[in-house]
């Protein structure tokens, strides 16, 4: 395993009195701290809680990069799309290969587990959407209604359908819904000039969010494709998009070097995460809705969702983060990079270390 040195950096949103000391070097230890005044609104997230990201395993996949990640509902398996026409199912603890899912004609870009964890959907450059049995690797269903690369994929909460979004050679984009019971695909969102680089579905399945190259994101009703709101505050291509746990907020990341939070009902901007490094970031929300993970270049950033305070960061100057995935229980995180490196971190929560009586707490490194 590659040795690296991770550090917690005191910056903008991290006052020194909210940081605790930790082992900063070794095999990928990172310490992320929730401030003493942070929210305690979700499981395991109490004021003053320290979150240690401990690198459990790393592995080099295809050198073209890791483009899509999904952790199974039981947390045991990691699905990886890494620039090949294959989906690799790996042991989420050791990253040892379990099953290879075959049948794609070109590189796979997106992966998503069905709610029961027994099957997996994947899509990519050949415009097809496929579903496999994850136990034996058998291809179950195929749909091919897209004319371009599929850049967005989301499974309906009831597991009965799949939403997929594309961008074609003319930079046109559309969203299709695939009914897995009937096998029929139908357009949900009409084709528009911008193309779609990202797709998100609210957890209740009522709203769809799309990210586009024209610098906008759009919110749609999933039932009839009616447009609810447009988010136009970015000044560059919107590359990633996600809903908050409640669906009331949409998180967008763009190549204007910002991550923005907007109201999903109106499109009004709520908050902006300031620029750190001039690269297109990725975004992911923890299952309990308390943590936001984003990336700028090779820097992995963790934020308190409620206060948008920077809790910690992990820097790798030699790589660029492409994708991030939380496990359903929020105890693990997978991160994929441009050169094909894959890392899995355990998220260990523990009480925040307290200084001895009468002694002030020292910031890391002192």
N, C-alpha and C positions, 0 to 999 in steps of 0.2 A: 504494500500500500504506500502511496506517495506521502511523504512527510511535508507538512505545511505549518505555517504559523498564522493563527487567526487572532484578531484583536478586537476589543471593544473600544471604539473611539468616542471620545466626548465631543459632541458637536451640537449645533443649533438647538435641537429639542431635547437634549439629554443633560440636565443639570447634574453637577458632580455629586450632589447629595442623594441621587437616585441610582448611583452605580455601586456595585459591590466588587470586591476583588475576586479573581478567579485564576485558574490555570490557563494561561493564554496560549502556550505553545505545546506542540505535541502532534497527535494525529487528528488534527482538525477540530479542536475544542473551540467552541464559540460560546460566549455568555451573553444572553439577552435578558434585560431586566425590565420588569413592569414597575413603574414608579410607585412610590409609597402612597400616592394619592390616586392611583389608577382604579378603574372600575372593577367591581367584583360581581359582575352580572352573569357570569357563565361558569360552567363546571371547572373546578380546579384553578380558577383565576381569582386569587385573593390579593388584596393590597400588599405590596412588598414581596411579591413572588418573583423568584429568580427562574429564568428559563435557560437551561444549558442545552445547546445544540451539540451533540457529541457525534462525530462522524463514525457511523457504524461500518460502512463499507464504501468502496469506490471501484469503478470499473471503466475501462475504455471501450466504447462501442464503436460504431462506424465513424470514421474521421470527419465525415460531413456534418456531424452534429447530432444532438438529441433534440428532436422537434416536438415530441408529445410524450406525456407521462400520465399514468393513472394508477393509483393504489387501490387494490381490491377492497370491498367493504369490510372484509375480515382482517385487513391489514397485512396479510401474509404474502401477497404476490404483487409485483410491480410490472405493469405493462409499459413497454418502451417502444417508441417509434424513433428510429435513429438513422434516417437517410437511406434506408434500404426498403425493398418491396416485401418486408417481413416485419411482423410484430413479435418482439421477444417478450416472453413471460419469465420473469426472474424471481427468485426467492428474495423477498423484500428485506430480509436480514443479512443475507450473505452475498446477494446478487449473482448467485449461481443460476445457470440457465435451467428452466423447467420444461418449457414447451415453446416451439416456434410456430407461429400462425402464418400459413402460406396461402397464396391465392391472389395477391396484389400484383399488378403488372408494372407499377412504378412505385416510387418512394412513398412511404406512409408518413403523414404529417400529424394526424390527430387520433387519439384513442380515448375511449370512455367505457367504463363498466356499466352493465345493466344493474338495476337495484339489488337483485338477488345474488350478484356476484358469480353466477353460473355461466354467463356469456359476456362477450366483449365486442364492442363496435369499433371499427377503425375506418379511416378514409384518408385520401391523399391526392397525389398528383394525377392519378388516372381517372379521377372524377367519380369513382365508385365508392359505395358504402357497403361494408361487409360486416357480418356478425358470425362469430365463432363460438363453439363450445370450448371453454377454457380448460376443461379436464383432459380432453383427448385431442384438442387442436382441430376438430372437424369443422369445416366451413358449413354454416347452417343456411344463411340467406345472403343474397347479393342484390343491390339496387344500383342502377347506373344512370340516373336522370340528369346528372350535372354535365355541363359543357366545358368546365374548366376545373382547376385544382380546388379541392375541398379544403378550406382553411378554417372552418368552424364545425364543431360537432357537439351535440348535447342530447342526452337521453331523457325522455319524458319521465317524470317522477313515478308514474304507474308502470313504467317499463314496457308499455304497449307501442311506443313509437320513438322515432329518432329524428331530430332536427339537424339539418346539415346546410352549410352555406359555402358559396364558391366565389371565385374570381376567374373570369375567362380572358382570352387573348385581347379582347376589346375593353377590358377592365369593367365589364358588366358583372353584376352580382345578383344572386337570388337565394332565397331560403326555401328548402323543400322539407316537407314532413313525410316520413315513411311509416305507414301503418304496418306494423309487423304481423298483425293478424290477417289482414287481407293481402299484404304484399304490395299494395298500391302506394305510389308517391304522388303528392300534389303540391303545387306552389302555395306557400303560406304568405310570403312577402313578394310583391311584384319586383321584376328586374329593374334596377336603377343604375345609373352611371356613377360608379365609384368603386365597385368591387367590394368584397367583404373579406377582411383579414382576420376577423375574430367574431365569435358567437358565444352568447351566454344565455342561459335560461334561468329564470327565478326559481327558487326552490319549491314554490307551490305550482309551478308550471304555467302561470298565467301570463307572464311577460317574456319577451325575447329582446335581447339587446344585440346590436350589430356594430362592428367597428370597421371604418372605411379609410381608403387612401386619400379621400378629399378632406381629411381633418375633422370629420364629423362622426358622431355615434348616434344611433337611432334606437328608440324604444318602441316596440310593437306589441299589440295584443296577440297572444298565441292562438286564440280561437279563430279569428277572422283576418289577421294580418293588418288591422287598422293601426296607423301610426299614432302613438301616444305623445311622443316628445322627440325633439332633436337636441343633441348636445353639440354645440359648435364653438366651444371655447378653446380648443386646441389649435395650434398653428403649424401642424404637421400631421403626417399620416398617423392615424390611430391604429396601433398594432395589437393591443390586448384589451380585453374588457371582461368585467365580472360584476355580479350582483352581490350586495351585502346579504347577510343571513336573512334579513327581513324582506328583502326585495325593494325597500324604499330608497336605496342608494345604489348608484352605478359607479363603478370604479373604472377609469380608462387610463391607458398608458400610451404615450405617443412619442414620436421622434422630435418633438419640441422640448424633450428632456424633462417632462413633468408627468406626474400621476395626479389625476383630478377626481374628486368625488362630486357627483351631481345628483340632484333630485330626480328619481325615475319617473315621477308623475309630470314634472314641468320641464325638465332639462336644465334647470337653474343650477349654476355652479355653487357648491357648498364649501369646499376646501381644496387647497392645492398643496401637494407635497413638493417642496422646492427641489430644483435641479441639483444633482450631485455630480454626475459624470455624463458627458454628452453622447449617450447611447440610447437605443430604444429599450425601455424596460419591460419586464413581464410583471404580472400581478396575480396574486392568489389570496383567497380569503380562507382562514381556518374554519373548520366545520362549526365550531361554537360561536363564530362571528366576532371574536375579540381581537384577533391578530390579522394584520395585513402584511403579506410578504411581497416585496417588489425588488426589482433589480435594475441597476444602472451599470452597463458594461459587465465587469466581473465582480461587482460589489453586490452582495446580497443584503437587503435591508429589511428589518422587521419593525413594524410600527404598531402602536396601540391604536386600534380603530377608533375608539371613542374620542381620544384626545389628539390623535395624529402626532404623538410624540415618538421620536426615533428611539427604539429600545436597544438596538444593537446592529452590528454590521459584520459581515465576513468578506474580506477582500481577496480576490485572486486576480492580480494584474495581468496574468498571461492568458486569460480566457474571458469569454462573454457568456453570461447566463442567457439561455433561450427560454427555458420553461421551468415551472415550479409546481409541485403538487403536495398537498397535505393529505395525510391519512384521515379516515373518517373520525377516528377518536382523537385526532390532533396530537398524537404521541410520536409521529414520525413525519419527516419531510423529505421529498426527493427533489433533486435539482439537476438539470441537464445543461450542458455547455456546448459551445460551438465546435470544439475539436473532438466531440464525442465522449467527453468525460461525463460520467454519471456518478453522483454522490448521494448517499442516503444518510440522513441525520436522525438520531433519536432526540426527542424534545423532552428533557427531564425537568420537571418542576420541583422546586425545593424552597423552603423558607429563606427569605433574604437574610444573609449574614448580618449580625448586629455587632457593633464595636463594644468593647468592654465599657462598663460604667465610667463616665467621666472622660472617655477618650473619643475624639471626633473620628468619624469614618474617613478613611483615605481613598481617594480615587485610584483606579487601577494604574499600576506602574510606579506608584510612589513607594 
